[in-house]
């Protein structure tokens, strides 16, 4: 029952011994919902009682009479229409009450809730005499589903399971396994996924919502403030996080870890905790940093708190705790002036205070020496690879003792190089966005790169290329050794940095992990369960197991054979709500028109 980009999913077959009145009401209910799905105005109107007593809910409350329905019908069909959990009960002879759970989308705006019908037997046949619709409060779990027939890759590293069943109810997985192990309850809507692959939603454990993915988010590297004032850029990011929420879900990413940004990112994560149109977000808030890059602060807000000494470190951690940050991020930058040894006491103090206050410690440390200090400080998550020397037995032992998750972040530097090439050659960079998930604003900015003046040229690009060429073999060897040592790894992109775009940048990152020597199976674990460990949310997400939140990804090709197949997104489930890739793309396309 597909029409005009809409889809309608109804309850399973009616009970065999259904009373005649209920069967008649069910047939009319089906006709009514089919008419909405097919945008059939005549069929839709034929379902309703043509009388002054027809009662409906409207924007202003009670709406009485057929004339109003006839006038308005067909003016605002939803772009997506989903109907589940159809229920009917006889009230008395000739009267049946029914409900269904709806999810509708108008452009980028989505609503879900409960709609009622009262069916009345009339001389002209059965008609709808009362119709209502009520949006559900945030956090209301969606209707149950049974996902059947896909090959299941559960994120634990176990072998793929063909012809699997995953049952979802109240937004959580209630069973995952064989058809024999997971009997489908009566009345649950079944989604046939034969010929597809089902796995946990991807987790990007290293993102920055305070950065745009283009030059305007990093004026320290590419200064375009004369065209895009930094304060305006940040105001727009704070006001419209949905710009990137949609891109993440469209790319198959259902959880993200914002590991450093302005204080509003913490409030954003909290405000959208129940939002099933957004990925699950954890946020560390402002970074405790040994260094503050130029041009990256606002008059009344900062995303960096300088680590001057142990006292400032402890004060910074206490501040992060007070605003509800999910972690403490230390940006451990080393220069000839900012030595490892000079800043080690502050980093160790930050780790100690974070432990006392129950906050995980995240550290950006790209050198072996500072990475060891971070591990001694108790780093739960190391973002970025050690890229100056091979990791040694001492590093590995410190990581084991600290229970550290390693996030290699292999591809971000190449975005800076490509931006410099764009400036030097006056060309627009090509973006890797196979499902059209990147928002229109970002696309337009990337396309304008050829015409934007900034500090960057082919000489700068060459220097960056040389740095990448020197670091890549070390990062690859270190990642492989860390995996062989049994230290957990999480996939993370550093999204928000120039040309590391929110959402689809995960594909290149995962392919780089395979190029570094990991198997596709290892990368899949790192991109699901590993990410959940990095976020400290492994009890909730990251694997397809009973009791976990139903954040799932459906693909049309086998990612265990080739991680490039993760681009082949078919459907994404977030908290039990299942959306097709066509709908997710349509939301991305529609969101700019709403702004």
C-alpha positions as CSV (number, residue, x, y, z in Angstrom):
1,X,0.0,0.0,0.0
2,X,2.5,2.6,-1.2
3,X,1.4,5.8,-2.7
4,X,2.9,9.3,-3.3
5,X,5.7,8.6,-0.9
6,X,3.4,7.7,2.0
7,X,3.3,4.4,3.8
8,X,0.6,2.8,5.9
9,X,1.2,-0.1,8.2
10,X,-1.8,-1.6,10.0
11,X,-2.5,-4.2,12.7
12,X,-2.2,-7.8,11.8
13,X,-5.2,-9.8,10.5
14,X,-8.5,-9.4,12.4
15,X,-9.5,-12.2,14.8
16,X,-11.3,-15.1,13.0
17,X,-14.4,-14.9,15.2
18,X,-14.9,-11.1,15.1
19,X,-18.5,-9.9,15.7
20,X,-20.3,-8.6,12.6
21,X,-20.4,-5.0,13.8
22,X,-16.7,-5.0,14.6
23,X,-15.9,-6.6,11.2
24,X,-17.9,-3.9,9.4
25,X,-16.3,-1.1,11.4
26,X,-12.9,-2.6,10.7
27,X,-13.5,-2.5,7.0
28,X,-14.6,1.1,7.2
29,X,-11.6,1.9,9.4
30,X,-9.3,0.3,6.8
31,X,-11.0,2.3,4.0
32,X,-10.6,5.5,5.9
33,X,-6.9,5.0,6.6
34,X,-6.2,3.8,3.1
35,X,-7.8,7.0,1.8
36,X,-5.4,9.1,3.8
37,X,-2.5,7.1,2.6
38,X,-3.5,7.4,-1.0
39,X,-4.7,11.1,-0.7
40,X,-8.1,10.0,-2.0
41,X,-10.4,12.9,-1.0
42,X,-13.6,11.3,-2.3
43,X,-13.0,7.9,-0.6
44,X,-12.0,9.8,2.6
45,X,-15.2,11.9,2.7
46,X,-17.4,8.8,2.0
47,X,-16.3,7.3,5.3
48,X,-17.9,10.1,7.4
49,X,-21.4,10.8,8.6
50,X,-22.9,13.5,6.4
51,X,-24.8,15.2,9.2
52,X,-24.6,18.2,11.4
53,X,-23.8,15.9,14.3
54,X,-20.5,14.7,12.9
55,X,-18.0,15.5,15.7
56,X,-14.3,16.1,15.2
57,X,-11.4,17.6,17.1
58,X,-9.9,20.7,15.4
59,X,-7.2,23.3,16.2
60,X,-9.6,25.2,18.3
61,X,-11.2,22.2,19.9
62,X,-14.7,20.9,19.1
63,X,-15.5,21.0,15.4
64,X,-19.1,20.0,14.6
65,X,-20.7,19.2,11.2
66,X,-19.9,17.6,7.9
67,X,-19.6,20.9,6.0
68,X,-16.3,21.9,7.7
69,X,-14.8,18.5,7.0
70,X,-15.8,18.7,3.3
71,X,-14.3,22.2,3.0
72,X,-11.0,21.2,4.5
73,X,-10.5,17.7,3.3
74,X,-7.5,17.3,1.0
75,X,-5.8,20.6,1.8
76,X,-3.0,19.1,4.0
77,X,-2.2,15.5,3.4
78,X,0.8,14.3,5.4
79,X,4.0,13.5,3.6
80,X,4.4,10.4,5.7
81,X,1.5,8.5,7.2
82,X,1.9,5.5,9.5
83,X,-1.0,3.7,11.3
84,X,-0.3,0.9,13.8
85,X,-2.0,-0.9,16.7
86,X,-5.6,-0.7,15.4
87,X,-8.1,-1.6,18.2
88,X,-11.9,-2.0,18.0
89,X,-14.5,-2.7,20.6
90,X,-18.3,-2.8,20.3
91,X,-20.2,-0.3,22.5
92,X,-23.7,-1.4,21.7
93,X,-25.6,-2.7,18.6
94,X,-24.7,-0.5,15.7
95,X,-21.9,1.4,17.6
96,X,-18.2,0.5,17.6
97,X,-15.3,2.5,19.2
98,X,-11.8,2.2,17.7
99,X,-8.3,3.7,18.0
100,X,-5.0,3.6,16.2
101,X,-1.5,4.9,16.9
102,X,-0.3,7.4,14.2
103,X,2.9,8.9,13.1
104,X,2.6,11.7,10.5
105,X,5.1,14.0,8.9
106,X,4.5,17.3,7.2
107,X,7.8,18.4,5.6
108,X,10.4,18.3,8.4
109,X,7.8,18.3,11.2
110,X,6.7,15.0,12.7
111,X,3.8,14.2,15.1
112,X,2.8,10.9,16.7
113,X,-0.1,10.1,19.0
114,X,-3.5,8.4,19.3
115,X,-6.5,8.9,17.0
116,X,-10.0,7.7,17.8
117,X,-13.1,6.8,15.7
118,X,-16.7,6.1,16.7
119,X,-18.4,4.0,14.0
120,X,-22.2,4.2,13.6
121,X,-24.5,1.9,11.6
122,X,-26.8,4.1,9.5
123,X,-29.4,3.4,6.8
124,X,-26.8,4.3,4.3
125,X,-24.2,1.9,5.8
126,X,-21.5,2.3,8.4
127,X,-20.1,5.7,8.9
128,X,-17.6,7.5,11.2
129,X,-19.6,9.7,13.6
130,X,-16.7,10.9,15.8
131,X,-13.1,11.4,14.9
132,X,-10.3,12.7,17.2
133,X,-6.5,12.9,17.2
134,X,-4.2,13.7,20.2
135,X,-0.4,14.1,20.0
136,X,1.4,11.9,22.5
137,X,3.6,13.5,25.1
138,X,7.4,13.3,24.5
139,X,8.8,10.0,25.6
140,X,5.7,8.0,24.8
141,X,7.0,4.7,23.4
142,X,5.9,3.8,19.8
143,X,3.9,0.8,18.9
144,X,5.4,-2.7,18.9
145,X,7.1,-4.1,15.8
146,X,8.5,-7.4,14.6
147,X,11.5,-7.2,12.3
148,X,11.7,-10.5,10.4
149,X,14.0,-12.2,8.0
150,X,17.1,-10.1,8.0
151,X,20.6,-11.3,8.7
152,X,21.4,-10.0,12.2
153,X,24.8,-8.6,13.1
154,X,24.3,-7.9,16.8
155,X,27.3,-5.7,17.6
156,X,28.9,-8.2,20.1
157,X,31.2,-9.7,17.5
158,X,29.1,-12.9,17.3
159,X,28.7,-14.5,13.8
160,X,25.9,-13.1,11.7
161,X,22.5,-14.8,12.2
162,X,20.5,-15.3,9.1
163,X,16.7,-15.1,9.0
164,X,16.5,-13.5,12.4
165,X,13.7,-12.0,14.3
166,X,14.0,-8.9,16.4
167,X,10.9,-7.9,18.5
168,X,10.5,-4.4,19.7
169,X,8.0,-3.1,22.3
170,X,7.9,0.1,24.4
171,X,10.9,1.3,22.4
172,X,13.1,-1.5,23.5
173,X,14.3,-4.9,22.2
174,X,12.3,-7.7,23.8
175,X,13.8,-10.6,21.8
176,X,16.6,-11.0,19.2
177,X,17.3,-14.4,17.7
178,X,15.9,-17.2,15.6
179,X,12.3,-17.5,14.6
180,X,12.0,-20.4,17.1
181,X,13.4,-18.3,19.9
182,X,11.4,-15.2,19.2
183,X,7.8,-16.0,18.6
184,X,5.9,-13.0,17.2
185,X,3.1,-12.0,19.6
186,X,-0.5,-11.8,18.1
187,X,-1.4,-8.5,16.6
188,X,2.1,-7.1,16.3
189,X,2.9,-5.4,13.0
190,X,5.5,-7.4,11.0
191,X,8.2,-5.8,8.8
192,X,9.6,-8.2,6.3
193,X,13.4,-7.6,5.9
194,X,14.3,-10.6,3.9
195,X,17.5,-10.0,1.9
196,X,18.6,-7.2,4.2
197,X,21.1,-6.9,7.1
198,X,20.1,-5.7,10.5
199,X,22.5,-4.3,13.1
200,X,22.8,-1.7,15.9
201,X,22.6,1.9,14.9
202,X,26.1,3.5,14.3
203,X,27.7,5.5,17.1
204,X,29.9,8.4,16.4
205,X,31.9,8.8,19.6
206,X,33.6,12.1,18.6
207,X,31.6,15.0,17.4
208,X,31.3,18.8,17.9
209,X,27.9,20.5,17.5
210,X,29.7,23.8,18.1
211,X,31.4,23.4,14.7
212,X,29.7,23.3,11.3
213,X,31.8,21.0,9.2
214,X,33.0,23.9,7.1
215,X,35.4,26.9,7.4
216,X,32.9,29.1,9.4
217,X,33.1,26.8,12.4
218,X,36.9,27.1,12.7
219,X,38.0,30.7,12.2
220,X,41.3,29.8,13.8
221,X,42.2,27.7,10.7
222,X,40.1,29.4,8.0
223,X,39.0,32.9,8.8
224,X,35.8,33.7,6.9
225,X,34.3,36.0,9.6
226,X,34.0,38.9,7.1
227,X,31.4,36.8,5.3
228,X,30.1,34.6,8.1
229,X,30.4,36.4,11.5
230,X,31.4,33.8,14.1
231,X,28.7,35.0,16.6
232,X,26.0,34.5,13.9
233,X,27.3,31.1,13.1
234,X,27.2,30.0,16.7
235,X,23.8,31.5,17.3
236,X,22.4,29.5,14.3
237,X,24.1,26.3,15.6
238,X,22.5,26.7,19.0
239,X,19.1,27.6,17.6
240,X,19.0,24.7,15.0
241,X,20.7,21.5,16.2
242,X,18.1,19.6,14.2
243,X,20.2,20.6,11.1
244,X,22.7,17.9,12.2
245,X,20.2,15.6,14.0
246,X,18.6,14.8,10.7
247,X,21.9,14.2,9.0
248,X,23.0,11.7,11.6
249,X,19.9,9.6,11.5
250,X,19.9,9.7,7.7
251,X,23.4,8.3,7.7
252,X,22.5,5.5,10.1
253,X,24.0,7.2,13.2
254,X,21.7,6.8,16.2
255,X,24.0,8.0,19.0
256,X,26.7,10.7,19.2
257,X,29.1,11.9,21.8
258,X,29.8,15.7,21.7
259,X,33.2,15.8,23.4
260,X,33.6,19.6,23.6
261,X,31.9,22.8,22.8
262,X,30.0,25.8,24.1
263,X,27.8,25.3,27.3
264,X,24.6,25.2,25.2
265,X,25.6,21.8,23.9
266,X,25.0,20.3,27.4
267,X,21.5,21.9,27.6
268,X,20.8,20.7,24.0
269,X,21.6,17.1,24.9
270,X,19.2,17.3,27.9
271,X,16.5,19.1,26.0
272,X,16.4,16.4,23.2
273,X,16.8,13.3,25.5
274,X,13.3,12.1,24.6
275,X,13.4,13.3,20.9
276,X,13.1,10.3,18.6
277,X,13.8,12.5,15.6
278,X,17.3,13.1,16.9
279,X,20.2,10.7,17.7
280,X,20.9,10.0,21.4
281,X,23.3,12.8,22.5
282,X,25.8,12.9,25.3
283,X,27.8,16.2,25.8
284,X,30.9,17.1,27.6
285,X,30.5,20.9,27.4
286,X,33.4,23.4,27.5
287,X,36.9,21.9,27.2
288,X,39.6,22.2,29.8
289,X,42.5,23.2,27.6
290,X,46.2,23.9,27.8
291,X,45.7,26.2,24.8
292,X,43.0,28.5,23.5
293,X,42.9,28.8,19.7
294,X,42.5,32.3,18.3
295,X,39.1,33.7,17.2
296,X,37.1,30.9,18.8
297,X,35.4,32.6,21.7
298,X,32.3,34.9,22.1
299,X,32.0,37.9,24.3
300,X,29.8,36.2,26.9
301,X,30.5,32.5,26.2
302,X,33.6,30.3,26.0
303,X,34.1,26.8,24.8
304,X,37.6,26.6,26.4
305,X,38.6,27.0,30.1
306,X,42.4,27.3,30.4
307,X,44.3,24.8,32.5
308,X,46.7,27.1,34.3
309,X,47.4,24.9,37.3
310,X,45.8,22.1,39.4
311,X,43.5,24.6,41.1
312,X,42.1,25.8,37.8
313,X,41.7,22.2,36.7
314,X,39.6,21.3,39.7
315,X,37.5,24.4,39.4
316,X,36.8,23.6,35.8
317,X,35.7,20.1,36.6
318,X,33.4,21.4,39.3
319,X,31.9,23.9,36.8
320,X,31.2,21.1,34.3
321,X,29.5,19.0,37.0
322,X,27.3,22.0,38.0
323,X,26.0,22.4,34.4
324,X,25.2,18.7,34.0
325,X,28.0,17.8,31.6
326,X,28.2,14.1,30.8
327,X,32.0,14.1,30.9
328,X,35.2,16.2,31.4
329,X,37.2,16.8,28.2
330,X,40.8,17.9,28.4
331,X,42.5,19.3,25.3
332,X,46.1,18.4,26.0
333,X,47.9,20.5,23.4
334,X,51.7,20.3,23.5
335,X,54.0,22.9,21.9
336,X,57.6,23.9,22.6
337,X,56.2,26.5,25.1
338,X,53.4,24.2,26.4
339,X,55.4,21.2,27.4
340,X,54.0,17.8,28.5
341,X,55.7,18.2,31.9
342,X,54.6,21.7,32.5
343,X,50.9,20.8,32.1
344,X,50.9,17.3,33.5
345,X,50.0,18.4,37.1
346,X,46.9,20.2,35.9
347,X,45.8,17.2,33.7
348,X,46.3,14.8,36.6
349,X,44.3,17.2,38.9
350,X,41.5,17.3,36.4
351,X,41.4,13.5,36.3
352,X,41.4,13.2,40.1
353,X,38.6,15.7,40.5
354,X,36.6,14.1,37.7
355,X,36.8,10.8,39.5
356,X,35.7,12.3,42.8
357,X,32.6,13.8,41.1
358,X,31.8,10.7,39.0
359,X,32.5,12.2,35.6
360,X,34.4,10.2,33.0
361,X,37.6,11.8,31.7
362,X,38.2,12.4,28.0
363,X,41.6,13.5,26.7
364,X,42.8,14.8,23.4
365,X,46.4,13.6,23.3
366,X,48.2,12.9,20.1
367,X,51.7,12.4,21.4
368,X,52.8,9.2,23.3
369,X,54.1,11.2,26.3
370,X,51.0,13.2,26.9
371,X,48.8,10.2,26.2
372,X,50.6,8.4,29.1
373,X,49.9,11.3,31.4
374,X,46.2,11.1,30.3
375,X,46.1,7.4,31.1
376,X,47.7,8.0,34.5
377,X,45.0,10.7,35.1
378,X,42.4,7.9,34.5
379,X,41.3,8.8,31.0
380,X,38.2,6.8,30.1
381,X,38.4,7.9,26.5
382,X,41.4,8.9,24.4
383,X,40.2,10.8,21.3
384,X,42.7,11.0,18.4
385,X,45.4,8.5,17.7
386,X,48.9,8.5,19.2
387,X,50.6,9.7,16.0
388,X,54.2,10.5,16.9
389,X,55.6,7.1,18.1
390,X,54.6,3.5,18.4
391,X,52.5,2.7,21.5
392,X,54.7,0.7,23.9
393,X,54.0,-1.9,26.6
394,X,53.7,0.8,29.3
395,X,51.0,2.6,27.3
396,X,49.1,-0.6,26.9
397,X,49.3,-1.5,30.5
398,X,48.2,2.0,31.6
399,X,45.2,1.8,29.2
400,X,44.2,-1.6,30.7
401,X,44.4,-0.3,34.2
402,X,42.4,2.8,33.4
403,X,39.8,0.9,31.4
404,X,40.4,3.2,28.5
405,X,38.5,3.2,25.2
406,X,40.7,4.3,22.2
407,X,39.2,6.5,19.5
408,X,41.6,6.7,16.6
409,X,39.9,9.5,14.6
410,X,41.9,8.8,11.4
411,X,40.4,11.0,8.7
412,X,39.8,14.5,10.2
413,X,43.2,16.0,9.2
414,X,42.5,15.3,5.5
415,X,39.5,17.7,5.7
416,X,41.9,20.6,6.5
417,X,44.1,19.6,3.6
418,X,41.2,19.5,1.2
419,X,40.1,22.9,2.4
420,X,43.5,24.3,1.6
421,X,43.4,22.7,-1.8
422,X,40.0,24.4,-2.4
423,X,41.5,27.8,-1.6
424,X,44.6,27.2,-3.7
425,X,42.9,25.8,-6.8
426,X,39.6,27.7,-6.4
427,X,37.6,24.5,-6.6
428,X,34.7,23.2,-4.5
429,X,35.5,20.0,-2.5
430,X,33.5,16.9,-3.4
431,X,31.6,15.5,-0.4
432,X,30.9,11.9,0.3
433,X,27.2,11.9,0.9
434,X,25.6,8.8,-0.8
435,X,22.2,9.2,0.7
436,X,21.8,13.0,0.5
437,X,22.0,13.4,4.2
438,X,23.9,16.7,4.5
439,X,21.7,19.8,5.0
440,X,21.4,22.4,2.4
441,X,23.2,25.1,4.3
442,X,26.3,23.0,4.7
443,X,26.1,21.9,1.0
444,X,25.9,25.5,-0.1
445,X,28.9,26.5,2.1
446,X,31.1,23.7,0.8
447,X,30.1,24.6,-2.8
448,X,31.2,28.2,-2.1
449,X,34.7,27.1,-0.9
450,X,36.2,27.9,-4.3
451,X,35.2,31.6,-4.0
452,X,35.9,32.2,-0.3
453,X,39.2,33.9,0.7
454,X,41.0,32.5,3.7
455,X,44.4,31.6,4.9
456,X,45.0,28.5,2.9
457,X,46.8,27.6,-0.3
458,X,48.5,24.8,-2.1
459,X,51.7,25.3,0.0
460,X,49.6,24.9,3.2
461,X,47.9,21.8,1.6
462,X,51.3,20.3,0.8
463,X,52.5,20.8,4.4
464,X,49.3,19.1,5.6
465,X,49.8,16.3,3.2
466,X,53.3,15.7,4.5
467,X,52.0,15.7,8.1
468,X,49.3,13.2,7.1
469,X,51.8,11.0,5.3
470,X,54.0,10.9,8.3
471,X,51.2,10.2,10.8
472,X,49.1,7.7,8.9
473,X,51.5,4.7,9.2
474,X,52.0,5.3,12.9
475,X,48.3,5.7,13.6
476,X,47.5,2.6,11.6
477,X,50.1,0.5,13.4
478,X,49.1,1.8,16.8
479,X,45.4,1.1,16.2
480,X,46.2,-2.5,15.1
481,X,48.4,-3.1,18.2
482,X,45.8,-1.6,20.5
483,X,43.1,-3.9,19.1
484,X,45.4,-6.9,19.4
485,X,46.0,-6.0,23.0
486,X,42.3,-6.3,23.7
487,X,41.8,-2.6,24.5
488,X,38.3,-1.5,23.3
489,X,38.1,0.8,20.3
490,X,35.4,3.3,19.4
491,X,34.8,4.8,16.0
492,X,34.7,8.6,16.0
493,X,35.1,11.2,13.3
494,X,35.7,14.6,15.0
495,X,32.6,15.7,13.0
496,X,32.2,19.5,12.8
497,X,35.8,20.1,11.7
498,X,36.2,21.4,8.2
499,X,34.9,18.8,5.7
500,X,34.3,16.3,8.4
501,X,30.6,16.6,8.0
502,X,28.1,15.6,10.6
503,X,26.6,12.3,9.6
504,X,28.1,10.7,6.5
505,X,31.7,11.2,7.6
506,X,31.4,8.0,9.5
507,X,31.8,6.0,6.2
508,X,35.3,7.2,5.4
509,X,36.3,6.8,9.0
510,X,35.2,3.2,9.1
511,X,36.9,2.5,5.8
512,X,40.1,4.0,7.1
513,X,40.0,1.7,10.1
514,X,39.8,-1.3,7.7
515,X,42.7,0.2,5.7
516,X,44.7,0.4,8.9
517,X,44.4,-3.4,9.3
518,X,41.2,-4.1,11.2
519,X,38.7,-6.5,9.8
520,X,35.2,-5.4,8.9
521,X,33.8,-7.3,11.9
522,X,36.1,-5.5,14.2
523,X,35.1,-2.1,12.8
524,X,31.4,-3.0,13.2
525,X,32.0,-3.7,16.8
526,X,34.0,-0.5,17.3
527,X,31.2,1.5,15.6
528,X,28.4,0.1,17.8
529,X,29.4,-1.6,21.0
530,X,32.7,0.3,21.2
531,X,30.9,3.6,20.9
532,X,28.5,2.7,23.6
533,X,31.4,1.9,25.9
534,X,33.0,5.3,25.1
535,X,29.7,7.1,25.9
536,X,29.2,5.0,29.1
537,X,25.9,3.9,27.8
538,X,26.6,0.3,27.0
539,X,23.7,-0.8,29.2
540,X,21.3,1.0,26.9
541,X,22.6,0.9,23.3
542,X,25.4,-0.6,21.1
543,X,24.2,-4.1,20.7
544,X,21.0,-5.9,19.6
545,X,20.1,-7.6,22.8
546,X,17.0,-8.0,25.0
547,X,16.5,-4.9,27.1
548,X,18.5,-2.5,24.9
549,X,16.9,0.5,23.3
550,X,15.7,-0.2,19.8
551,X,18.2,1.9,17.9
552,X,18.8,-0.1,14.7
553,X,20.1,0.1,11.2
554,X,18.9,-1.9,8.2
555,X,21.1,-2.2,5.1
556,X,20.7,-3.6,1.6
557,X,24.2,-5.2,1.5
558,X,26.4,-7.1,3.9
559,X,28.6,-4.7,6.0
560,X,30.6,-7.7,7.4
561,X,31.8,-8.4,3.9
562,X,32.7,-4.7,3.2
563,X,32.2,-1.7,5.5
564,X,31.5,0.4,2.3
565,X,28.1,-1.4,2.4
566,X,27.2,0.8,5.4
567,X,26.4,3.4,2.8
568,X,23.5,1.2,1.7
569,X,21.0,2.4,4.2
570,X,17.5,1.0,3.8
571,X,15.8,1.9,7.1
572,X,16.8,3.4,10.5
573,X,15.0,2.7,13.8
574,X,15.4,5.2,16.6
575,X,13.8,4.3,19.9
576,X,11.4,1.9,18.2
577,X,10.4,4.4,15.4
578,X,11.2,2.9,12.0
579,X,11.9,5.3,9.1
580,X,12.8,4.5,5.5
581,X,15.9,6.1,3.9
582,X,13.5,7.9,1.5
583,X,11.7,9.5,4.4
584,X,15.0,10.5,6.1
585,X,16.2,12.1,2.9
586,X,13.0,13.9,2.5
587,X,13.2,15.3,6.1
588,X,16.7,16.6,5.3
589,X,15.5,18.2,2.1
590,X,12.5,19.8,3.9
591,X,14.1,21.2,7.0
592,X,15.7,24.2,5.2
593,X,12.3,25.3,4.0
594,X,11.1,25.4,7.5
595,X,13.9,27.6,8.9
